[in-house]
Amino acid sequence: MGQVSAYLRSVESGFAHYCPGCEEMHYIQTKAPRANGAQWSFNGDVDKPTFSPSMRITGTYDITDDEHARIMRGEPFTPKPYCCHYVLTAGVINYCGDCTHALVGQSVVLPPLPRKFSDEGNP
């Protein structure tokens, strides 16, 4: 498994691409269904990929040092939720309105893999 184009990596369960909204890699399961039955289709174009249906990644942001200190003092704390929801069509990431990052509602051309995620950066 490794880099299959400037934009995608092949991973055990499917493919991975860099998300400029989250500034991290996102993994799309295309090769076998997840335990809950979810599986995405792929158009086979590694340079202008289309995956369907949409991807929705949720969780909570990492706590800051200040938040950690407040928690250690016993102060109330509520984790801040995040959501990255998008449709990747013909090499364009279309971010949905429920995203919690700065690219909410925007369309962005899928960027090349940053060096640290490319085979060039990982000999």
MMTF fields as JSON, N, C-alpha, C and O atoms, coordinates in Angstrom:
{
  "mmtfVersion": "1.0.0",
  "mmtfProducer": "UNKNOWN",
  "numBonds": 491,
  "numAtoms": 492,
  "numGroups": 123,
  "numChains": 1,
  "numModels": 1,
  "chainsPerModel": [1],
  "groupsPerChain": [123],
  "chainIdList": ["A"],
  "bondAtomList": [4, 2, 8, 6, 12, 10, 16, 14, 20, 18, 24, 22, 28, 26, 32, 30, 36, 34, 40, 38, 44, 42, 48, 46, 52, 50, 56, 54, 60, 58, 64, 62, 68, 66, 72, 70, 76, 74, 80, 78, 84, 82, 88, 86, 92, 90, 96, 94, 100, 98, 104, 102, 108, 106, 112, 110, 116, 114, 120, 118, 124, 122, 128, 126, 132, 130, 136, 134, 140, 138, 144, 142, 148, 146, 152, 150, 156, 154, 160, 158, 164, 162, 168, 166, 172, 170, 176, 174, 180, 178, 184, 182, 188, 186, 192, 190, 196, 194, 200, 198, 204, 202, 208, 206, 212, 210, 216, 214, 220, 218, 224, 222, 228, 226, 232, 230, 236, 234, 240, 238, 244, 242, 248, 246, 252, 250, 256, 254, 260, 258, 264, 262, 268, 266, 272, 270, 276, 274, 280, 278, 284, 282, 288, 286, 292, 290, 296, 294, 300, 298, 304, 302, 308, 306, 312, 310, 316, 314, 320, 318, 324, 322, 328, 326, 332, 330, 336, 334, 340, 338, 344, 342, 348, 346, 352, 350, 356, 354, 360, 358, 364, 362, 368, 366, 372, 370, 376, 374, 380, 378, 384, 382, 388, 386, 392, 390, 396, 394, 400, 398, 404, 402, 408, 406, 412, 410, 416, 414, 420, 418, 424, 422, 428, 426, 432, 430, 436, 434, 440, 438, 444, 442, 448, 446, 452, 450, 456, 454, 460, 458, 464, 462, 468, 466, 472, 470, 476, 474, 480, 478, 484, 482, 488, 486],
  "bondOrderList": [1, 1, 1, 1, 1, 1, 1, 1, 1, 1, 1, 1, 1, 1, 1, 1, 1, 1, 1, 1, 1, 1, 1, 1, 1, 1, 1, 1, 1, 1, 1, 1, 1, 1, 1, 1, 1, 1, 1, 1, 1, 1, 1, 1, 1, 1, 1, 1, 1, 1, 1, 1, 1, 1, 1, 1, 1, 1, 1, 1, 1, 1, 1, 1, 1, 1, 1, 1, 1, 1, 1, 1, 1, 1, 1, 1, 1, 1, 1, 1, 1, 1, 1, 1, 1, 1, 1, 1, 1, 1, 1, 1, 1, 1, 1, 1, 1, 1, 1, 1, 1, 1, 1, 1, 1, 1, 1, 1, 1, 1, 1, 1, 1, 1, 1, 1, 1, 1, 1, 1, 1, 1],
  "groupList": [{"groupName": "MET", "atomNameList": ["N", "CA", "C", "O"], "elementList": ["N", "C", "C", "O"], "formalChargeList": [0, 0, 0, 0], "bondAtomList": [1, 0, 2, 1, 3, 2], "bondOrderList": [1, 1, 2], "singleLetterCode": "M", "chemCompType": "L-PEPTIDE LINKING"}, {"groupName": "GLY", "atomNameList": ["N", "CA", "C", "O"], "elementList": ["N", "C", "C", "O"], "formalChargeList": [0, 0, 0, 0], "bondAtomList": [1, 0, 2, 1, 3, 2], "bondOrderList": [1, 1, 2], "singleLetterCode": "G", "chemCompType": "PEPTIDE LINKING"}, {"groupName": "GLN", "atomNameList": ["N", "CA", "C", "O"], "elementList": ["N", "C", "C", "O"], "formalChargeList": [0, 0, 0, 0], "bondAtomList": [1, 0, 2, 1, 3, 2], "bondOrderList": [1, 1, 2], "singleLetterCode": "Q", "chemCompType": "L-PEPTIDE LINKING"}, {"groupName": "VAL", "atomNameList": ["N", "CA", "C", "O"], "elementList": ["N", "C", "C", "O"], "formalChargeList": [0, 0, 0, 0], "bondAtomList": [1, 0, 2, 1, 3, 2], "bondOrderList": [1, 1, 2], "singleLetterCode": "V", "chemCompType": "L-PEPTIDE LINKING"}, {"groupName": "SER", "atomNameList": ["N", "CA", "C", "O"], "elementList": ["N", "C", "C", "O"], "formalChargeList": [0, 0, 0, 0], "bondAtomList": [1, 0, 2, 1, 3, 2], "bondOrderList": [1, 1, 2], "singleLetterCode": "S", "chemCompType": "L-PEPTIDE LINKING"}, {"groupName": "ALA", "atomNameList": ["N", "CA", "C", "O"], "elementList": ["N", "C", "C", "O"], "formalChargeList": [0, 0, 0, 0], "bondAtomList": [1, 0, 2, 1, 3, 2], "bondOrderList": [1, 1, 2], "singleLetterCode": "A", "chemCompType": "L-PEPTIDE LINKING"}, {"groupName": "TYR", "atomNameList": ["N", "CA", "C", "O"], "elementList": ["N", "C", "C", "O"], "formalChargeList": [0, 0, 0, 0], "bondAtomList": [1, 0, 2, 1, 3, 2], "bondOrderList": [1, 1, 2], "singleLetterCode": "Y", "chemCompType": "L-PEPTIDE LINKING"}, {"groupName": "LEU", "atomNameList": ["N", "CA", "C", "O"], "elementList": ["N", "C", "C", "O"], "formalChargeList": [0, 0, 0, 0], "bondAtomList": [1, 0, 2, 1, 3, 2], "bondOrderList": [1, 1, 2], "singleLetterCode": "L", "chemCompType": "L-PEPTIDE LINKING"}, {"groupName": "ARG", "atomNameList": ["N", "CA", "C", "O"], "elementList": ["N", "C", "C", "O"], "formalChargeList": [0, 0, 0, 0], "bondAtomList": [1, 0, 2, 1, 3, 2], "bondOrderList": [1, 1, 2], "singleLetterCode": "R", "chemCompType": "L-PEPTIDE LINKING"}, {"groupName": "GLU", "atomNameList": ["N", "CA", "C", "O"], "elementList": ["N", "C", "C", "O"], "formalChargeList": [0, 0, 0, 0], "bondAtomList": [1, 0, 2, 1, 3, 2], "bondOrderList": [1, 1, 2], "singleLetterCode": "E", "chemCompType": "L-PEPTIDE LINKING"}, {"groupName": "PHE", "atomNameList": ["N", "CA", "C", "O"], "elementList": ["N", "C", "C", "O"], "formalChargeList": [0, 0, 0, 0], "bondAtomList": [1, 0, 2, 1, 3, 2], "bondOrderList": [1, 1, 2], "singleLetterCode": "F", "chemCompType": "L-PEPTIDE LINKING"}, {"groupName": "HIS", "atomNameList": ["N", "CA", "C", "O"], "elementList": ["N", "C", "C", "O"], "formalChargeList": [0, 0, 0, 0], "bondAtomList": [1, 0, 2, 1, 3, 2], "bondOrderList": [1, 1, 2], "singleLetterCode": "H", "chemCompType": "L-PEPTIDE LINKING"}, {"groupName": "CYS", "atomNameList": ["N", "CA", "C", "O"], "elementList": ["N", "C", "C", "O"], "formalChargeList": [0, 0, 0, 0], "bondAtomList": [1, 0, 2, 1, 3, 2], "bondOrderList": [1, 1, 2], "singleLetterCode": "C", "chemCompType": "L-PEPTIDE LINKING"}, {"groupName": "PRO", "atomNameList": ["N", "CA", "C", "O"], "elementList": ["N", "C", "C", "O"], "formalChargeList": [0, 0, 0, 0], "bondAtomList": [1, 0, 2, 1, 3, 2], "bondOrderList": [1, 1, 2], "singleLetterCode": "P", "chemCompType": "L-PEPTIDE LINKING"}, {"groupName": "ILE", "atomNameList": ["N", "CA", "C", "O"], "elementList": ["N", "C", "C", "O"], "formalChargeList": [0, 0, 0, 0], "bondAtomList": [1, 0, 2, 1, 3, 2], "bondOrderList": [1, 1, 2], "singleLetterCode": "I", "chemCompType": "L-PEPTIDE LINKING"}, {"groupName": "THR", "atomNameList": ["N", "CA", "C", "O"], "elementList": ["N", "C", "C", "O"], "formalChargeList": [0, 0, 0, 0], "bondAtomList": [1, 0, 2, 1, 3, 2], "bondOrderList": [1, 1, 2], "singleLetterCode": "T", "chemCompType": "L-PEPTIDE LINKING"}, {"groupName": "LYS", "atomNameList": ["N", "CA", "C", "O"], "elementList": ["N", "C", "C", "O"], "formalChargeList": [0, 0, 0, 0], "bondAtomList": [1, 0, 2, 1, 3, 2], "bondOrderList": [1, 1, 2], "singleLetterCode": "K", "chemCompType": "L-PEPTIDE LINKING"}, {"groupName": "ASN", "atomNameList": ["N", "CA", "C", "O"], "elementList": ["N", "C", "C", "O"], "formalChargeList": [0, 0, 0, 0], "bondAtomList": [1, 0, 2, 1, 3, 2], "bondOrderList": [1, 1, 2], "singleLetterCode": "N", "chemCompType": "L-PEPTIDE LINKING"}, {"groupName": "TRP", "atomNameList": ["N", "CA", "C", "O"], "elementList": ["N", "C", "C", "O"], "formalChargeList": [0, 0, 0, 0], "bondAtomList": [1, 0, 2, 1, 3, 2], "bondOrderList": [1, 1, 2], "singleLetterCode": "W", "chemCompType": "L-PEPTIDE LINKING"}, {"groupName": "ASP", "atomNameList": ["N", "CA", "C", "O"], "elementList": ["N", "C", "C", "O"], "formalChargeList": [0, 0, 0, 0], "bondAtomList": [1, 0, 2, 1, 3, 2], "bondOrderList": [1, 1, 2], "singleLetterCode": "D", "chemCompType": "L-PEPTIDE LINKING"}],
  "groupTypeList": [0, 1, 2, 3, 4, 5, 6, 7, 8, 4, 3, 9, 4, 1, 10, 5, 11, 6, 12, 13, 1, 12, 9, 9, 0, 11, 6, 14, 2, 15, 16, 5, 13, 8, 5, 17, 1, 5, 2, 18, 4, 10, 17, 1, 19, 3, 19, 16, 13, 15, 10, 4, 13, 4, 0, 8, 14, 15, 1, 15, 6, 19, 14, 15, 19, 19, 9, 11, 5, 8, 14, 0, 8, 1, 9, 13, 10, 15, 13, 16, 13, 6, 12, 12, 11, 6, 3, 7, 15, 5, 1, 3, 14, 17, 6, 12, 1, 19, 12, 15, 11, 5, 7, 3, 1, 2, 4, 3, 3, 7, 13, 13, 7, 13, 8, 16, 10, 4, 19, 9, 1, 17, 13],
  "groupIdList": [1, 2, 3, 4, 5, 6, 7, 8, 9, 10, 11, 12, 13, 14, 15, 16, 17, 18, 19, 20, 21, 22, 23, 24, 25, 26, 27, 28, 29, 30, 31, 32, 33, 34, 35, 36, 37, 38, 39, 40, 41, 42, 43, 44, 45, 46, 47, 48, 49, 50, 51, 52, 53, 54, 55, 56, 57, 58, 59, 60, 61, 62, 63, 64, 65, 66, 67, 68, 69, 70, 71, 72, 73, 74, 75, 76, 77, 78, 79, 80, 81, 82, 83, 84, 85, 86, 87, 88, 89, 90, 91, 92, 93, 94, 95, 96, 97, 98, 99, 100, 101, 102, 103, 104, 105, 106, 107, 108, 109, 110, 111, 112, 113, 114, 115, 116, 117, 118, 119, 120, 121, 122, 123],
  "secStructList": [7, 7, 5, 7, 1, 1, 1, 7, 3, 3, 3, 6, 6, 3, 3, 3, 3, 3, 3, 6, 6, 6, 6, 3, 3, 3, 3, 3, 3, 7, 1, 1, 7, 7, 6, 6, 1, 7, 7, 7, 3, 3, 7, 1, 7, 1, 1, 1, 7, 7, 3, 3, 1, 7, 3, 3, 3, 3, 3, 3, 7, 7, 7, 7, 2, 2, 2, 2, 2, 2, 2, 2, 6, 6, 7, 7, 7, 7, 7, 7, 3, 3, 3, 3, 3, 3, 3, 3, 3, 6, 6, 3, 3, 3, 3, 7, 6, 6, 7, 7, 1, 6, 6, 6, 6, 7, 3, 3, 3, 7, 7, 7, 7, 7, 4, 4, 4, 1, 6, 6, 6, 7, 7],
  "xCoordList": [0.832, 0.0, 0.879, 1.935, 0.443, 1.225, 0.537, -0.661, 1.295, 0.768, 0.409, 1.219, -0.828, -1.274, -1.402, -1.558, -1.336, -1.337, -0.838, -0.512, -0.779, -0.361, -1.374, -1.067, -2.597, -3.704, -4.172, -4.805, -3.866, -4.406, -3.329, -2.317, -3.587, -2.823, -3.775, -4.94, -3.282, -4.035, -3.776, -2.631, -4.843, -4.725, -5.479, -6.203, -5.316, -5.898, -7.387, -7.847, -8.132, -9.586, -10.085, -11.272, -9.201, -9.641, -8.596, -7.513, -8.932, -8.049, -8.009, -8.897, -6.949, -6.803, -6.418, -5.687, -6.914, -6.576, -6.387, -6.84, -5.72, -5.485, -6.681, -7.154, -7.16, -8.265, -7.699, -7.176, -7.792, -7.267, -8.102, -7.607, -9.351, -10.18, -9.736, -9.664, -9.437, -9.008, -7.483, -6.956, -6.793, -5.337, -4.83, -3.864, -5.52, -5.124, -5.65, -6.399, -5.255, -5.709, -7.094, -7.41, -7.914, -9.196, -9.163, -8.596, -9.783, -9.763, -11.163, -12.141, -11.255, -12.539, -12.542, -11.725, -13.459, -13.53, -14.274, -15.482, -13.528, -14.111, -13.975, -14.68, -13.082, -12.755, -13.599, -13.743, -14.155, -15.014, -15.881, -15.445, -17.077, -17.944, -17.384, -16.711, -17.681, -17.355, -18.281, -19.194, -18.044, -18.876, -20.347, -21.242, -20.596, -21.98, -22.559, -23.679, -21.787, -22.264, -21.909, -22.146, -21.35, -21.025, -19.87, -18.87, -20.034, -18.989, -19.211, -20.354, -18.133, -18.218, -17.824, -16.982, -18.436, -18.05, -16.947, -16.821, -16.163, -15.048, -15.091, -15.289, -14.905, -14.992, -13.736, -13.73, -12.681, -11.469, -10.463, -9.376, -10.785, -9.885, -9.05, -9.558, -7.773, -6.922, -6.471, -5.945, -6.669, -6.297, -7.473, -7.283, -8.675, -9.894, -10.947, -11.95, -10.695, -11.56, -12.956, -13.17, -13.896, -15.247, -15.551, -15.395, -15.987, -16.414, -17.863, -18.261, -18.633, -20.036, -20.448, -19.988, -21.293, -21.927, -20.966, -19.75, -21.513, -20.691, -19.946, -20.32, -18.886, -18.121, -18.478, -18.584, -18.662, -18.945, -18.112, -18.345, -17.132, -16.228, -16.55, -16.55, -16.822, -17.163, -16.31, -15.738, -16.235, -15.494, -15.424, -16.309, -14.382, -14.146, -12.724, -11.812, -12.565, -11.227, -10.37, -10.883, -9.053, -8.111, -8.173, -8.39, -7.982, -7.999, -6.693, -5.637, -6.788, -5.613, -4.944, -5.51, -3.757, -3.076, -3.9, -3.987, -4.508, -5.349, -6.563, -6.917, -7.189, -8.341, -7.919, -8.639, -6.768, -6.25, -6.066, -6.448, -5.483, -5.27, -6.602, -6.715, -7.608, -8.937, -9.549, -10.142, -9.406, -9.924, -9.23, -9.88, -7.911, -7.143, -7.52, -7.382, -8.0, -8.472, -9.9, -10.432, -10.521, -11.875, -12.956, -14.13, -12.565, -13.552, -14.366, -13.865, -15.61, -16.425, -15.831, -15.252, -15.994, -15.444, -16.333, -16.73, -16.634, -17.388, -16.527, -16.146, -16.212, -15.404, -16.091, -17.318, -15.294, -15.825, -15.946, -14.944, -17.175, -17.343, -16.829, -16.825, -16.392, -16.037, -16.746, -17.139, -16.895, -17.511, -16.87, -16.713, -16.504, -16.072, -16.979, -16.914, -17.822, -18.811, -18.636, -18.711, -18.402, -18.115, -18.468, -18.641, -18.569, -18.73, -17.5, -17.178, -16.821, -15.637, -16.039, -16.263, -16.128, -16.598, -15.631, -15.328, -15.148, -14.246, -13.073, -12.678, -12.523, -11.349, -11.637, -10.712, -12.896, -13.266, -13.96, -14.904, -13.48, -14.097, -15.159, -14.852, -16.4, -17.514, -17.92, -18.579, -17.514, -17.785, -19.222, -19.712, -19.884, -21.274, -21.383, -20.392, -22.604, -22.858, -22.712, -22.713, -22.585, -22.429, -20.971, -20.698, -20.029, -18.607, -18.321, -18.938, -17.386, -17.013, -15.668, -15.168, -15.079, -13.798, -14.011, -15.134, -12.939, -13.003, -13.475, -13.858, -13.46, -13.86, -15.338, -15.753, -16.126, -17.548, -18.222, -18.047, -19.0, -19.758, -18.952, -19.517, -17.66, -16.819, -16.507, -16.611, -16.124, -15.628, -14.148, -13.734, -13.35, -11.898, -11.359, -11.742, -10.475, -9.823, -8.988, -8.258, -9.109, -8.356, -6.865, -6.307, -6.212, -4.792, -3.915, -4.316, -2.725, -1.776, -1.448, -1.588, -1.017, -0.62, 0.556, 1.531, 0.488, 1.661, 2.838, 2.649, 4.012, 5.234, 5.252, 5.65, 4.824, 4.896, 3.962, 4.132, 2.972, 2.06, 2.325, 1.626, 3.325, 3.623, 4.754, 5.475, 4.892, 6.001, 7.33, 8.344, 7.325, 8.55, 9.023, 10.223, 8.061, 8.409, 8.61, 9.087, 8.253, 8.368, 9.09, 8.451, 10.41, 11.147, 11.032, 11.592],
  "yCoordList": [-1.173, 0.0, 1.239, 1.27, 2.221, 3.433, 4.45, 4.367, 5.371, 6.47, 5.959, 5.305, 6.266, 5.83, 7.002, 6.796, 8.216, 9.425, 10.567, 10.365, 11.746, 12.913, 13.232, 13.993, 12.652, 13.024, 11.934, 12.227, 10.673, 9.55, 8.571, 8.378, 7.962, 6.816, 5.633, 5.78, 4.474, 3.245, 2.768, 2.709, 2.432, 1.897, 0.569, 0.25, -0.194, -1.534, -1.557, -2.457, -0.58, -0.599, 0.225, 0.179, 0.977, 1.826, 2.848, 2.504, 4.12, 5.212, 6.284, 6.378, 7.091, 8.217, 9.446, 9.351, 10.593, 11.868, 12.922, 12.76, 13.99, 15.085, 16.036, 16.417, 16.409, 17.354, 18.703, 18.813, 19.728, 21.041, 21.716, 22.613, 21.308, 21.872, 21.407, 22.198, 20.125, 19.536, 19.504, 19.303, 19.707, 19.639, 18.274, 18.166, 17.227, 15.861, 14.941, 15.368, 13.683, 12.686, 12.174, 12.038, 11.893, 11.226, 9.916, 9.839, 8.891, 7.546, 7.178, 7.365, 6.655, 6.298, 4.807, 4.312, 4.102, 2.649, 2.244, 2.451, 1.662, 1.249, -0.25, -0.795, -0.917, -2.306, -3.343, -4.462, -3.005, -3.927, -3.103, -2.054, -3.548, -2.779, -2.708, -3.625, -1.595, -1.463, -2.379, -2.984, -2.477, -3.318, -2.897, -3.734, -1.597, -1.113, -1.202, -0.755, -1.783, -1.962, -0.836, -0.958, 0.253, 1.405, 1.08, 0.479, 1.49, 1.318, 2.382, 2.713, 2.916, 3.977, 3.454, 2.564, 4.011, 3.668, 4.62, 5.732, 4.175, 4.944, 4.834, 3.744, 5.965, 5.965, 5.419, 5.28, 5.108, 4.535, 5.554, 5.166, 6.833, 7.886, 8.404, 9.127, 8.038, 8.427, 9.885, 10.416, 10.542, 11.952, 12.895, 14.012, 12.463, 13.256, 12.325, 12.005, 11.899, 10.879, 11.391, 12.56, 10.439, 10.64, 9.492, 8.323, 9.838, 8.85, 9.161, 10.323, 8.118, 8.314, 7.255, 6.118, 7.576, 8.866, 9.834, 9.654, 10.857, 11.858, 11.227, 10.169, 11.907, 11.512, 12.48, 13.687, 11.947, 12.794, 12.267, 11.169, 13.072, 12.696, 13.592, 14.817, 12.993, 13.771, 13.337, 12.247, 14.19, 13.902, 15.157, 16.011, 15.262, 16.467, 16.946, 16.16, 18.253, 18.829, 18.424, 18.222, 18.306, 18.058, 19.229, 20.372, 18.932, 20.013, 20.795, 20.258, 22.057, 22.927, 22.785, 22.187, 23.33, 23.319, 24.06, 23.627, 25.177, 25.945, 25.124, 25.126, 24.431, 23.597, 22.456, 22.1, 21.895, 20.827, 21.344, 20.677, 22.527, 23.112, 23.336, 23.097, 23.795, 24.016, 22.699, 22.632, 21.661, 20.345, 19.859, 19.332, 20.032, 19.575, 20.344, 19.83, 21.581, 22.357, 21.991, 22.505, 21.1, 20.667, 21.571, 21.428, 22.5, 23.398, 22.641, 21.699, 23.045, 22.368, 22.544, 23.58, 21.509, 21.548, 20.721, 19.606, 21.266, 20.544, 20.472, 21.509, 19.268, 19.153, 19.851, 19.842, 20.454, 21.159, 20.171, 19.608, 19.958, 19.004, 19.541, 20.75, 18.626, 19.017, 18.107, 16.985, 18.62, 17.863, 18.275, 19.465, 17.301, 17.54, 16.687, 15.458, 17.345, 16.662, 17.184, 18.389, 16.269, 16.706, 15.64, 14.466, 16.09, 15.212, 15.452, 16.595, 14.382, 14.485, 13.998, 12.806, 14.944, 14.652, 15.209, 16.402, 14.347, 14.739, 15.577, 16.552, 15.185, 15.864, 17.182, 17.954, 17.459, 18.684, 18.298, 17.508, 18.867, 18.636, 19.719, 20.911, 19.289, 20.196, 20.05, 19.082, 21.039, 20.982, 21.394, 22.389, 20.635, 20.883, 21.956, 22.358, 22.396, 23.48, 23.129, 24.025, 21.837, 21.459, 21.294, 20.883, 21.607, 21.553, 22.586, 23.65, 22.262, 23.201, 23.867, 24.607, 23.618, 24.253, 25.424, 25.689, 26.109, 27.355, 27.177, 28.161, 25.959, 25.758, 25.383, 24.935, 25.556, 25.245, 25.918, 27.113, 25.118, 25.634, 25.938, 26.421, 25.672, 25.998, 24.752, 23.622, 24.99, 23.934, 24.181, 25.294, 23.127, 23.238, 22.096, 20.942, 22.413, 21.365, 20.51, 21.028, 19.195, 18.266, 18.573, 18.501, 18.915, 19.264, 18.016, 16.938, 18.17, 17.051, 16.693, 17.516, 15.469, 15.036, 15.88, 16.045, 16.417, 17.105, 16.132, 14.923, 16.66, 15.844, 14.812, 13.668, 15.203, 14.27, 13.071, 12.068, 13.151, 12.043, 11.346, 10.399, 11.812, 11.241, 10.218, 10.181, 9.394, 8.44, 9.177, 8.686, 10.349, 11.168, 11.589, 11.641, 11.888, 12.311, 11.161, 11.36, 9.948, 8.755, 7.65, 6.718, 7.741, 6.727, 5.337, 4.381],
  "zCoordList": [0.0, 0.0, 0.0, 0.631, -0.691, -0.772, -1.653, -1.922, -2.077, -2.879, -4.277, -4.934, -4.729, -6.052, -7.03, -8.234, -6.516, -7.351, -6.477, -5.307, -7.039, -6.259, -5.163, -4.244, -5.248, -4.37, -3.42, -2.406, -3.738, -2.972, -2.538, -3.211, -1.389, -0.917, -0.868, -0.5, -1.236, -1.061, 0.363, 0.812, 1.062, 2.416, 2.442, 1.5, 3.496, 3.568, 3.224, 2.521, 3.711, 3.536, 2.354, 2.03, 1.706, 0.603, 0.225, -0.248, 0.438, 0.043, 1.124, 1.971, 1.067, 1.981, 1.173, 0.187, 1.596, 0.958, 2.04, 3.173, 1.674, 2.609, 2.579, 1.509, 3.749, 3.887, 4.327, 5.436, 3.483, 3.879, 4.957, 5.638, 5.128, 6.193, 7.561, 8.501, 7.674, 8.952, 9.102, 10.196, 7.984, 7.952, 8.409, 9.163, 7.923, 8.234, 7.143, 6.264, 7.204, 6.244, 6.642, 7.824, 5.618, 5.824, 5.041, 3.951, 5.62, 5.064, 4.585, 5.308, 3.369, 2.777, 2.489, 1.713, 3.115, 3.022, 1.75, 1.627, 0.804, -0.47, -0.729, -1.578, -0.012, -0.352, 0.367, -0.126, 1.504, 2.255, 3.197, 3.671, 3.472, 4.369, 5.787, 6.257, 6.452, 7.873, 8.667, 8.107, 9.958, 10.813, 10.739, 10.865, 10.536, 10.464, 9.048, 8.803, 8.114, 6.753, 5.799, 4.597, 6.298, 5.457, 4.511, 4.905, 3.267, 2.255, 1.183, 0.868, 0.626, -0.362, -1.733, -1.85, -2.767, -4.122, -4.58, -4.068, -5.538, -6.07, -7.582, -8.12, -8.283, -9.742, -10.433, -11.657, -9.684, -10.261, -10.775, -11.204, -10.747, -11.231, -10.067, -9.209, -10.034, -8.903, -8.979, -8.001, -10.125, -10.244, -10.011, -9.528, -10.344, -10.101, -9.504, -10.142, -8.267, -7.673, -7.323, -7.001, -7.405, -6.917, -5.969, -6.321, -4.764, -3.783, -3.424, -3.342, -3.216, -2.885, -1.881, -1.986, -0.913, -0.654, 0.019, -0.039, 0.655, 1.335, 2.508, 3.016, 2.919, 4.107, 5.226, 5.005, 6.426, 7.597, 8.753, 9.256, 9.167, 10.252, 11.435, 11.31, 12.57, 13.765, 14.942, 14.947, 15.918, 17.137, 17.982, 17.92, 18.761, 19.556, 19.317, 19.061, 19.409, 19.262, 20.45, 21.551, 20.228, 21.319, 22.292, 21.892, 23.56, 24.542, 24.499, 24.166, 24.838, 24.884, 26.255, 27.17, 26.385, 27.687, 28.727, 29.876, 28.33, 29.253, 29.702, 30.881, 28.765, 29.124, 30.041, 30.974, 29.774, 30.64, 32.063, 33.025, 32.194, 33.526, 34.243, 35.445, 33.497, 34.097, 34.564, 35.641, 33.759, 34.131, 35.394, 36.297, 35.464, 36.628, 37.894, 39.004, 37.721, 38.872, 39.257, 40.241, 38.481, 38.791, 38.219, 38.559, 37.352, 36.753, 35.705, 35.092, 35.497, 34.482, 33.086, 32.759, 32.286, 30.927, 30.004, 30.345, 28.855, 27.834, 26.582, 26.04, 26.113, 24.89, 23.717, 23.616, 22.834, 21.671, 20.509, 20.067, 20.01, 18.914, 17.585, 17.353, 16.707, 15.346, 14.358, 14.679, 13.156, 12.081, 10.766, 10.493, 9.96, 8.588, 7.716, 7.751, 6.936, 6.105, 4.693, 4.453, 3.754, 2.394, 1.379, 1.704, 0.134, -1.013, -1.887, -2.21, -2.264, -3.124, -4.512, -4.724, -5.462, -6.81, -7.842, -7.837, -8.723, -9.814, -9.318, -9.957, -8.174, -7.636, -6.938, -6.685, -6.621, -5.914, -4.61, -4.607, -3.501, -2.198, -2.004, -1.997, -1.848, -1.607, -0.148, 0.231, 0.678, 2.113, 2.407, 1.872, 3.247, 3.606, 4.693, 5.302, 4.911, 5.85, 7.313, 8.157, 7.648, 9.054, 9.473, 10.601, 8.581, 8.945, 10.027, 10.065, 10.896, 11.95, 11.681, 12.528, 10.522, 10.196, 9.236, 8.806, 8.91, 8.14, 6.696, 6.063, 6.157, 4.766, 4.62, 3.551, 5.661, 5.639, 4.438, 4.199, 3.685, 2.558, 1.302, 0.321, 1.304, 0.159, -0.677, -0.201, -1.932, -2.814, -3.037, -3.362, -2.858, -2.933, -3.785, -3.594, -4.721, -5.513, -4.564, -3.718, -4.719, -3.881, -4.001, -5.096, -2.885, -2.973, -3.054, -2.617, -3.612, -3.577, -2.129, -1.224, -1.93, -0.597, -0.111, -0.845, 1.105, 1.65, 1.737, 1.869, 1.663, 1.662, 2.785, 2.564, 3.992, 5.122, 4.959, 5.653, 4.052, 3.796, 2.463, 2.103, 1.743, 0.427, 0.548, 1.545, -0.483, -0.497, -0.565, -0.069, -1.177, -1.269, 0.125, 0.396, 1.004, 2.36, 3.313, 4.43, 2.89, 3.733, 2.977, 2.488, 2.872, 2.092, 2.699, 2.163]
}
